[in-house]
Amino acid sequence: MVRIRLALVATLTIALCWAIAPPAPAAPGAPEYVALGDSRAAAPTRTSARQPDGCGRTLDGYPAHVASQLGVTYKSVACVNAHTADVTSNPQLTMFGPRPVQINALSSSTRLVTLSIGGNDLGWWSLVSSCFTRRFGQDARCRHDRTMARRIDAGLTAVAPRIATTLDKIASRAPSARVVLVGHGGYYGRTGCPDEANISTADAAYLRTFFDRFDAILRTAAVTRSMTFVDVATPAVGHDACAGTARWFEGNVSRSQTPPRHPTPLGSRAIAGLIVNAL
């Protein structure tokens, strides 16, 4: 038992000691790890957002698993439907009233921050939903839709500075923290399947390109600030919505308590593992 405890302490020390000088001790009761962001971090069920505080967080979310694996205290303020402004400056309104600005949970004693954000700013589903057909086997040919392409270009251009500003404000509020930005994508594979992903193979390739571009924005924003980017889309290959019990994400139709286009409990655990491995 002593050996196990020592190994855990050593692992946590390696993962969280990124500064040359040792950080100041955390304030009594302050969480070492704070999770920010949207529903990819909150991991809501179909009913969890109907309970206070309206943010839909569950213990299936990857923040709980990250904290457990690292053996650290944590607080998640991630909230369904969150935009970058809700992280940095806007009290997000839920059915139970406004929620505090998420970065208010950060302090100089915060040692680790994870962030999943940008999908709601981008409105990614509204941008790509026309790639999906009413019946499987049809081809929407969205890859040839110039109007859709222009909307995607405009959306990606607009979201980039918002991500950058969000990361800068996180760094200012938690200067001693390791900041991890979690990538997007992973929902859909190289081919579709009935109901969960009624998409042609050619349009599925186009959709992957869209998420690749989105992830490139996230990666650049993180790396240029000496922060950590965690790729989810690549490890999720073979675990998309069409992967049955191995799926990390529900597709456009969900037969579980997980809402469509959200991480399954298996997916949240997998994302947590990717984060811990990146530290």
Rosetta blueprint (number, residue, H / E / L):
1 M L
2 V H
3 R H
4 I H
5 R H
6 L H
7 A H
8 L H
9 V H
10 A H
11 T H
12 L H
13 T H
14 I H
15 A H
16 L H
17 C L
18 W L
19 A L
20 I L
21 A L
22 P L
23 P L
24 A L
25 P L
26 A L
27 A L
28 P L
29 G L
30 A L
31 P L
32 E L
33 Y E
34 V E
35 A E
36 L E
37 G E
38 D L
39 S H
40 R H
41 A H
42 A H
43 A L
44 P L
45 T L
46 R L
47 T L
48 S H
49 A H
50 R H
51 Q L
52 P L
53 D L
54 G L
55 C L
56 G L
57 R L
58 T L
59 L L
60 D L
61 G L
62 Y H
63 P H
64 A H
65 H H
66 V H
67 A H
68 S H
69 Q H
70 L H
71 G L
72 V L
73 T L
74 Y E
75 K E
76 S E
77 V L
78 A L
79 C L
80 V L
81 N L
82 A L
83 H L
84 T H
85 A H
86 D H
87 V H
88 T H
89 S L
90 N L
91 P L
92 Q E
93 L E
94 T E
95 M L
96 F L
97 G E
98 P E
99 R E
100 P L
101 V L
102 Q H
103 I H
104 N H
105 A H
106 L L
107 S L
108 S L
109 S L
110 T L
111 R L
112 L E
113 V E
114 T E
115 L E
116 S E
117 I L
118 G L
119 G H
120 N H
121 D H
122 L H
123 G L
124 W H
125 W H
126 S H
127 L H
128 V H
129 S H
130 S H
131 C H
132 F L
133 T L
134 R L
135 R L
136 F L
137 G L
138 Q L
139 D L
140 A L
141 R L
142 C H
143 R H
144 H H
145 D L
146 R H
147 T H
148 M H
149 A H
150 R H
151 R H
152 I H
153 D H
154 A H
155 G H
156 L H
157 T H
158 A H
159 V H
160 A H
161 P H
162 R H
163 I H
164 A H
165 T H
166 T H
167 L H
168 D H
169 K H
170 I H
171 A H
172 S H
173 R H
174 A L
175 P L
176 S L
177 A L
178 R E
179 V E
180 V E
181 L E
182 V E
183 G L
184 H L
185 G L
186 G L
187 Y L
188 Y L
189 G L
190 R L
191 T L
192 G L
193 C E
194 P L
195 D L
196 E L
197 A E
198 N L
199 I L
200 S L
201 T H
202 A H
203 D H
204 A H
205 A H
206 Y H
207 L H
208 R H
209 T H
210 F H
211 F H
212 D H
213 R H
214 F H
215 D H
216 A H
217 I H
218 L H
219 R H
220 T H
221 A H
222 A H
223 V H
224 T L
225 R L
226 S L
227 M L
228 T E
229 F E
230 V E
231 D L
232 V L
233 A L
234 T L
235 P L
236 A L
237 V L
238 G L
239 H L
240 D L
241 A L
242 C L
243 A L
244 G H
245 T H
246 A H
247 R L
248 W L
249 F E
250 E L
251 G L
252 N L
253 V L
254 S L
255 R L
256 S L
257 Q L
258 T L
259 P L
260 P L
261 R L
262 H L
263 P E
264 T L
265 P H
266 L H
267 G H
268 S H
269 R H
270 A H
271 I H
272 A H
273 G H
274 L H
275 I H
276 V H
277 N H
278 A H
279 L L
